[in-house]
């Protein structure tokens, strides 16, 4: 299979994984707001696992290394179907949103 198709598959997988984790971050807020704190905790744990994977890999997704095998491009979004600015500032955007979601869940738990 040509490198283009392999890169396309890696980018699709990476984008799907990214969307899953973004949905989990949004779901933290929704579950906590509805008082489903156990469910919010599950979403928190799922994202925490991903944070652990990223930390273990020097804050890079393991799929980035896979994509790098199929292209010399190293733009911030070479390995994922996201706009360049979003790929570049992904951690700066979603990291604080995740932390705030955890804090919101703790607040809802304490006031429940």
Phi, psi and omega per residue, in radians:
X1 nan 2.270 -3.130
X2 -1.052 2.708 -3.135
X3 -0.994 -0.615 3.126
X4 -1.012 -0.802 -3.122
X5 -1.191 -0.679 3.106
X6 -1.122 -0.792 3.116
X7 -1.070 -0.753 3.112
X8 -1.014 -0.768 3.137
X9 -1.132 -0.732 3.114
X10 -1.122 -0.756 3.132
X11 -1.115 -0.683 3.082
X12 -1.117 -0.779 3.113
X13 -1.097 -0.785 -3.133
X14 -1.107 -0.759 3.132
X15 -1.138 -0.684 3.103
X16 -1.124 -0.759 3.106
X17 -1.107 -0.766 3.117
X18 -1.028 -0.816 -3.128
X19 -1.092 -0.685 3.105
X20 -1.041 -0.828 -3.107
X21 -1.222 -0.605 3.053
X22 -1.124 -0.732 3.089
X23 -1.082 -0.664 3.087
X24 -1.105 -0.715 3.120
X25 -1.107 -0.783 3.103
X26 -1.111 -0.704 -3.113
X27 -1.130 -0.489 3.065
X28 -0.991 -0.876 -3.131
X29 -1.082 -0.812 -3.096
X30 -1.108 -0.795 -3.132
X31 -1.136 -0.774 3.137
X32 -1.114 -0.728 3.134
X33 -1.046 -0.675 -3.120
X34 -1.436 -0.044 -3.139
X35 1.456 0.149 3.104
X36 -1.511 1.226 -2.993
X37 -1.221 -0.527 3.052
X38 -1.123 -0.750 3.101
X39 -1.144 -0.753 3.089
X40 -1.021 -0.683 3.133
X41 -1.129 -0.622 3.093
X42 -1.133 -0.787 3.105
X43 -1.091 -0.698 3.095
X44 -1.055 -0.774 -3.124
X45 -1.144 -0.691 3.121
X46 -1.058 -0.836 -3.134
X47 -1.194 -0.638 3.104
X48 -1.066 -0.671 3.084
X49 -1.062 -0.781 3.113
X50 -1.100 -0.702 3.080
X51 -1.047 -0.723 3.086
X52 -1.071 -0.741 3.087
X53 -1.061 -0.793 3.130
X54 -1.109 -0.766 3.137
X55 -1.067 -0.724 3.132
X56 -1.123 -0.484 -3.110
X57 -1.836 0.611 3.097
X58 0.989 0.691 3.074
X59 1.121 0.510 3.046
X60 -2.178 2.491 3.063
X61 -1.173 2.404 3.096
X62 -1.014 -0.460 3.127
X63 -1.213 -0.367 3.075
X64 -1.084 -0.746 3.120
X65 -1.144 -0.622 3.111
X66 -1.161 -0.830 3.139
X67 -1.068 -0.621 -3.111
X68 -1.083 -0.363 3.110
X69 -1.228 -0.328 -3.012
X70 -1.931 0.046 3.130
X71 -2.765 2.703 3.031
X72 -1.629 -0.143 3.125
X73 -1.103 2.387 3.088
X74 -2.297 0.486 3.023
X75 -1.065 2.740 -3.108
X76 -0.969 -0.442 -3.120
X77 -1.964 0.427 -3.117
X78 -1.142 -0.368 -3.011
X79 -1.957 0.120 -3.041
X80 -2.702 2.603 3.107
X81 -1.552 1.290 3.049
X82 -2.315 2.716 3.015
X83 -1.042 2.591 -3.086
X84 -0.908 -0.816 -3.088
X85 -1.101 -0.658 -3.131
X86 -1.241 -0.721 3.093
X87 -1.104 -0.682 -3.104
X88 -1.182 -0.682 -3.062
X89 -1.914 0.369 -3.095
X90 -0.932 -0.918 -3.106
X91 -1.156 -0.633 -3.141
X92 -1.211 -0.463 3.125
X93 -1.509 -0.937 -2.990
X94 -1.495 -0.365 3.042
X95 -1.048 -0.977 3.097
X96 -1.081 -0.632 3.096
X97 -1.086 -0.669 3.095
X98 -1.149 -0.855 -3.131
X99 -1.052 -0.763 3.103
X100 -1.115 -0.617 3.071
X101 -1.129 -0.701 3.077
X102 -1.112 -0.790 3.133
X103 -1.114 -0.692 3.099
X104 -1.097 -0.726 3.104
X105 -1.106 -0.743 3.097
X106 -1.099 -0.702 3.091
X107 -1.058 -0.831 -3.132
X108 -1.111 -0.627 3.132
X109 -1.166 -0.760 -3.124
X110 -1.202 -0.512 -3.094
X111 -1.721 0.031 -3.128
X112 -1.306 nan nan
